[in-house]
Amino acid sequence: MHNTITRRAFLRSAAAAGVSAAVGAASARATPPNRDIWPMYTFDYGLRSVPAIEDKVKLLKDLGFAGVELHLHHVPLETWLAALDKYGLALNGVYTKRWIEKPMDPKLPAAVRRMEGRPTRIEVILESKTYKTPSDPAGDAKALDLLKRASDLCADTGPVVSIYPHRRSWAERVEDGVRLARKCGRENVGTSFNLIHWHSVRQTRPLAVSLKEAAPHLLSMTINNGNRAKHTITPLDEGDYDLVGFLRTVRDVGYTGQMGLQCWGIKAPAEDHLARSMKRWRAIRREVLNKA
């Protein structure tokens, strides 16, 4: 089927870009410590203090990031792609909010053509005007219609489609993403896991259980530090999150793919907070992978 080819093409192109998106049942404890797993990208709002797109990309390159995830603003997409290609970085994702009752973004087909063949995810925050209760499966049919149309649009050449669980949206839990990905039955449709949104929603199961269930469908994960009680986000070198424990759980369920850095609400200049987070990220990653 065409979607199986799409999935394989995504994994090949992601690996070529240093972005391994593969996940499987095998434990990552068997992974050599020096393997380049969990390549880190950042979200574009972490770069707001840098005016020019090329300067943003150069900063990411200099700091050692693998790429970036963007708001899906159609006009500057070509400029971003040219800069990323110049510096050898990936467009890891583009994210957009969609109401499941409304038609697909009419500009999406052109954007998909521009992203063809790249290790990119279309991250969709799913909202609903009809189903006010988060995670209400009564909205699944409408959501699946939207996801399948996006899946068909991406077809064999990519990008792929990823549900983005977001606090207070209709699909706010990683379990919602897993449920929809399973029902969709498309190899180019999966889900993301967002640490801040997982902590911000009351959970009924341990993290390890949720991640193990999600693993076959995970296309990306995001990480952050911050104040858990206040749901704030900080650079990775400050805050009360147990990031080492979190990554050990991620390692143990076998996830080896992309890791996005959440930066929402951080006021410090990009050169400062991104450098601090990358330094801490490298230290945490070494500790987790070298103490299997």
Backbone torsions as a table, in degrees:
resi	resn	phi	psi	omega
1	MET	NA	153.3	-173.3
2	HIS	-63.8	-29.5	-177.8
3	ASN	-72.8	-29.2	174.2
4	THR	-62.3	-42.6	177.0
5	ILE	-62.5	-40.4	179.5
6	THR	-59.9	-46.1	-179.8
7	ARG	-59.4	-47.2	-179.6
8	ARG	-63.6	-40.7	178.5
9	ALA	-63.3	-39.5	178.1
10	PHE	-62.0	-45.2	-178.9
11	LEU	-64.8	-40.2	179.2
12	ARG	-64.6	-47.0	-178.0
13	SER	-68.6	-35.1	177.6
14	ALA	-65.0	-42.9	178.8
15	ALA	-64.1	-39.2	179.8
16	ALA	-64.7	-28.6	179.6
17	ALA	-90.6	6.3	-177.1
18	GLY	77.7	21.6	-177.4
19	VAL	-123.5	86.5	-179.5
20	SER	-77.8	115.2	-179.5
21	ALA	-100.6	2.3	-175.5
22	ALA	-70.8	138.3	171.4
23	VAL	-132.6	149.8	-179.4
24	GLY	-156.8	-177.9	-176.9
25	ALA	-78.2	-22.7	-177.8
26	ALA	-64.1	139.2	-178.8
27	SER	-70.8	139.8	177.4
28	ALA	-74.3	-3.4	175.2
29	ARG	-62.5	-24.3	179.0
30	ALA	-83.3	-3.6	-178.7
31	THR	-78.6	128.8	177.4
32	PRO	-58.4	140.9	-175.8
33	PRO	-58.8	-27.4	-176.0
34	ASN	-90.0	4.2	178.1
35	ARG	-69.0	140.0	-177.1
36	ASP	-82.1	77.8	175.3
37	ILE	-102.9	165.0	-179.3
38	TRP	54.6	48.2	175.2
39	PRO	-59.6	134.7	-171.7
40	MET	-99.1	132.0	169.5
41	TYR	-117.4	170.1	176.0
42	THR	-126.1	164.2	176.4
43	PHE	-87.4	150.7	-173.4
44	ASP	-63.5	-25.6	179.8
45	TYR	-69.6	-13.9	173.2
46	GLY	-75.8	-4.7	-176.6
47	LEU	-114.5	15.1	-172.6
48	ARG	-60.9	-28.5	-177.6
49	SER	-76.2	-8.5	178.9
50	VAL	-103.2	116.1	-170.7
51	PRO	-70.0	-48.6	-170.3
52	ALA	-88.5	140.3	-178.3
53	ILE	-60.0	-45.9	-179.1
54	GLU	-62.2	-36.5	177.7
55	ASP	-68.0	-34.5	175.2
56	LYS	-61.1	-47.6	-177.0
57	VAL	-67.1	-40.4	178.3
58	LYS	-61.2	-40.6	177.8
59	LEU	-60.9	-45.1	177.9
60	LEU	-59.3	-43.6	178.7
61	LYS	-61.0	-47.4	-177.6
62	ASP	-62.8	-33.6	-177.7
63	LEU	-85.8	-11.0	176.4
64	GLY	96.8	16.1	176.4
65	PHE	-76.2	152.1	-179.4
66	ALA	-83.6	-22.1	-177.5
67	GLY	171.7	-155.0	-172.4
68	VAL	-148.5	154.9	169.6
69	GLU	-118.3	134.2	-171.5
70	LEU	-114.0	151.9	158.5
71	HIS	-61.8	142.7	-179.4
72	LEU	-81.4	75.7	170.9
73	HIS	-97.6	116.5	-166.5
74	HIS	-70.2	-34.8	-172.4
75	VAL	-62.6	-48.7	-176.5
76	PRO	-84.1	5.8	-174.1
77	LEU	-59.8	-43.3	180.0
78	GLU	-61.6	-39.6	179.4
79	THR	-64.8	-43.0	176.2
80	TRP	-60.3	-46.8	-177.2
81	LEU	-62.4	-41.4	179.2
82	ALA	-63.2	-42.5	179.9
83	ALA	-67.9	-42.1	178.8
84	LEU	-62.8	-41.0	178.3
85	ASP	-65.2	-38.8	-179.9
86	LYS	-60.5	-40.3	-176.4
87	TYR	-99.7	5.0	175.1
88	GLY	70.8	31.9	179.0
89	LEU	-108.2	164.9	-176.3
90	ALA	-98.6	148.1	162.8
91	LEU	-90.0	96.2	-174.0
92	ASN	-71.5	-33.1	-178.8
93	GLY	-167.8	161.7	168.2
94	VAL	-130.3	133.6	-176.6
95	TYR	-119.3	147.8	-174.4
96	THR	-149.7	150.8	176.5
97	LYS	-102.4	129.4	-179.5
98	ARG	-129.9	136.4	171.6
99	TRP	-81.7	129.3	-174.5
100	ILE	-68.4	-17.0	179.0
101	GLU	-86.3	-8.9	-173.8
102	LYS	-103.4	159.8	178.8
103	PRO	-65.0	163.5	176.4
104	MET	-63.1	150.1	175.0
105	ASP	-53.3	119.3	-177.3
106	PRO	-65.8	-18.1	179.1
107	LYS	-90.6	-3.9	-176.8
108	LEU	-64.1	-41.3	180.0
109	PRO	-55.3	-42.1	179.2
110	ALA	-66.3	-39.2	178.6
111	ALA	-65.1	-40.6	178.3
112	VAL	-60.5	-41.3	178.3
113	ARG	-61.5	-37.9	179.5
114	ARG	-68.0	-30.2	-177.0
115	MET	-94.4	3.9	-176.6
116	GLU	-53.5	132.4	175.9
117	GLY	80.9	1.0	-179.0
118	ARG	-96.4	154.9	177.2
119	PRO	-79.4	62.7	-171.3
120	THR	-117.2	143.8	174.4
121	ARG	-111.7	139.2	166.4
122	ILE	-90.0	106.3	-178.3
123	GLU	-88.5	122.9	-175.3
124	VAL	-115.6	116.7	168.3
125	ILE	-83.9	117.2	-174.5
126	LEU	-96.0	118.3	178.0
127	GLU	-112.9	161.6	178.3
128	SER	-142.2	136.1	173.4
129	LYS	-88.4	-21.5	-176.2
130	THR	-91.3	-44.8	-174.8
131	TYR	-102.0	98.1	-171.7
132	LYS	-79.1	-21.7	-178.1
133	THR	-83.8	122.4	176.9
134	PRO	-56.7	143.0	176.6
135	SER	70.8	11.5	-179.5
136	ASP	-68.9	111.6	-177.1
137	PRO	-67.5	-8.1	176.9
138	ALA	-62.8	-21.7	178.7
139	GLY	-88.9	1.4	-173.9
140	ASP	-59.2	-40.1	-175.7
141	ALA	-60.8	-44.6	178.9
142	LYS	-66.6	-41.6	178.9
143	ALA	-63.7	-42.0	-179.2
144	LEU	-65.5	-35.7	176.7
145	ASP	-61.8	-43.7	178.1
146	LEU	-63.8	-45.8	-177.9
147	LEU	-64.9	-39.6	-179.2
148	LYS	-69.1	-35.4	176.5
149	ARG	-66.6	-39.2	175.5
150	ALA	-66.3	-39.4	177.4
151	SER	-60.2	-46.1	179.2
152	ASP	-63.1	-37.5	179.7
153	LEU	-63.6	-40.8	180.0
154	CYS	-74.6	-36.1	173.0
155	ALA	49.1	-139.4	-171.3
156	ASP	-77.6	-20.3	-168.4
157	THR	-101.2	-4.7	-179.9
158	GLY	81.3	175.6	1.4
159	PRO	-66.2	-172.1	176.4
160	VAL	-109.0	170.7	-174.1
161	VAL	-114.2	131.9	-176.6
162	SER	-133.6	130.1	174.9
163	ILE	-77.5	135.3	-175.5
164	TYR	-112.2	95.1	179.5
165	PRO	-61.1	127.6	-174.0
166	HIS	-139.6	129.6	-179.7
167	ARG	-50.8	132.9	177.2
168	ARG	71.2	4.8	169.5
169	SER	-87.5	173.1	178.9
170	TRP	-64.1	-46.2	175.2
171	ALA	-97.4	87.0	-173.0
172	GLU	-102.8	-12.1	-176.6
173	ARG	-112.6	151.3	175.0
174	VAL	-61.0	-30.6	176.9
175	GLU	-61.9	-31.2	176.0
176	ASP	-66.1	-43.5	178.0
177	GLY	-62.3	-41.4	178.7
178	VAL	-64.6	-45.8	-179.2
179	ARG	-59.3	-46.0	-178.0
180	LEU	-69.8	-38.9	178.0
181	ALA	-63.2	-41.0	178.2
182	ARG	-64.1	-46.7	-178.9
183	LYS	-66.2	-34.0	-179.1
184	CYS	-65.3	-40.4	176.1
185	GLY	67.5	25.7	179.9
186	ARG	-111.0	134.9	-179.3
187	GLU	-70.2	-16.5	178.7
188	ASN	-102.7	20.8	174.9
189	VAL	-125.6	124.0	179.5
190	GLY	-142.9	-156.8	-179.1
191	THR	-139.5	164.1	172.6
192	SER	-109.5	164.0	172.3
193	PHE	-122.9	126.8	-177.6
194	ASN	-117.6	115.7	-174.1
195	LEU	-61.4	-43.7	-178.7
196	ILE	-63.1	-39.5	-178.4
197	HIS	-77.5	-27.8	174.3
198	TRP	-65.3	-43.7	179.6
199	HIS	-70.7	-25.4	-174.2
200	SER	-85.2	-8.3	179.6
201	VAL	-113.9	136.5	179.6
202	ARG	-61.4	124.0	-176.1
203	GLN	-102.8	146.7	179.1
204	THR	-112.0	-4.0	-179.0
205	ARG	-134.0	154.1	177.3
206	PRO	-63.3	153.9	179.6
207	LEU	-55.0	-45.0	-176.5
208	ALA	-60.1	-36.6	179.4
209	VAL	-67.3	-45.5	179.5
210	SER	-63.0	-42.5	-178.7
211	LEU	-68.7	-38.4	179.0
212	LYS	-62.9	-41.8	178.4
213	GLU	-66.6	-37.2	-176.7
214	ALA	-78.5	-23.7	-169.3
215	ALA	-48.3	-45.3	-178.9
216	PRO	-64.4	-15.4	-175.6
217	HIS	-112.9	-1.9	-174.1
218	LEU	-75.3	127.6	173.9
219	LEU	-107.7	-17.3	178.3
220	SER	-165.0	159.2	170.8
221	MET	-133.1	156.5	173.7
222	THR	-124.8	153.9	-176.8
223	ILE	-133.3	153.5	176.9
224	ASN	-161.0	166.9	165.0
225	ASN	-117.5	174.0	-179.7
226	GLY	157.5	-167.9	176.1
227	ASN	-98.4	110.4	-174.8
228	ARG	-64.9	-37.4	-177.5
229	ALA	-66.7	-34.4	-177.3
230	LYS	-98.2	-2.5	-179.8
231	HIS	58.4	38.9	177.4
232	THR	-99.9	160.5	-179.3
233	ILE	-116.9	135.4	178.1
234	THR	-132.2	168.1	170.3
235	PRO	-57.0	160.9	-173.3
236	LEU	-66.2	-17.1	-177.0
237	ASP	-92.1	9.9	174.1
238	GLU	-146.1	152.1	-178.8
239	GLY	121.3	179.1	-173.2
240	ASP	-114.9	17.1	175.8
241	TYR	-76.4	142.7	173.7
242	ASP	-89.0	81.0	-174.7
243	LEU	-71.1	-33.9	177.1
244	VAL	-63.9	-46.4	178.2
245	GLY	-62.0	-41.4	178.4
246	PHE	-59.6	-48.3	-176.7
247	LEU	-70.6	-28.2	173.8
248	ARG	-65.3	-37.8	176.0
249	THR	-66.4	-43.2	177.3
250	VAL	-59.4	-45.0	177.9
251	ARG	-59.2	-43.8	-173.3
252	ASP	-71.6	-24.5	175.5
253	VAL	-87.1	-3.2	172.4
254	GLY	91.4	13.0	179.1
255	TYR	-79.4	128.0	-177.8
256	THR	-125.7	10.2	-169.6
257	GLY	-91.6	-155.8	-173.9
258	GLN	-61.0	145.3	177.7
259	MET	-130.8	115.9	-178.3
260	GLY	-94.7	143.5	178.9
261	LEU	-96.7	117.1	176.0
262	GLN	-78.9	132.8	-177.8
263	CYS	-132.3	10.5	-173.2
264	TRP	-58.5	129.2	174.8
265	GLY	85.3	-3.0	179.3
266	ILE	-77.4	125.5	-173.7
267	LYS	-92.5	-17.7	-176.4
268	ALA	-64.4	155.3	176.5
269	PRO	-58.6	147.0	-177.5
270	ALA	-56.9	-41.1	-178.9
271	GLU	-58.4	-31.5	-178.9
272	ASP	-82.6	-59.9	-170.9
273	HIS	-70.6	-33.5	178.3
274	LEU	-69.8	-38.1	177.3
275	ALA	-64.5	-42.4	179.1
276	ARG	-62.9	-44.7	-179.3
277	SER	-65.5	-41.0	180.0
278	MET	-65.5	-40.0	177.9
279	LYS	-61.5	-45.8	179.2
280	ARG	-67.6	-38.3	179.0
281	TRP	-58.8	-45.3	-179.7
282	ARG	-62.6	-38.7	179.8
283	ALA	-67.8	-45.0	179.1
284	ILE	-62.5	-45.2	-177.9
285	ARG	-60.2	-44.0	178.1
286	ARG	-61.3	-44.6	-178.4
287	GLU	-62.5	-44.0	-176.8
288	VAL	-69.4	-44.0	-174.8
289	LEU	-79.4	-23.1	-179.4
290	ASN	-91.6	-3.6	-178.7
291	LYS	-123.3	44.6	-179.5
292	ALA	-67.7	NA	NA
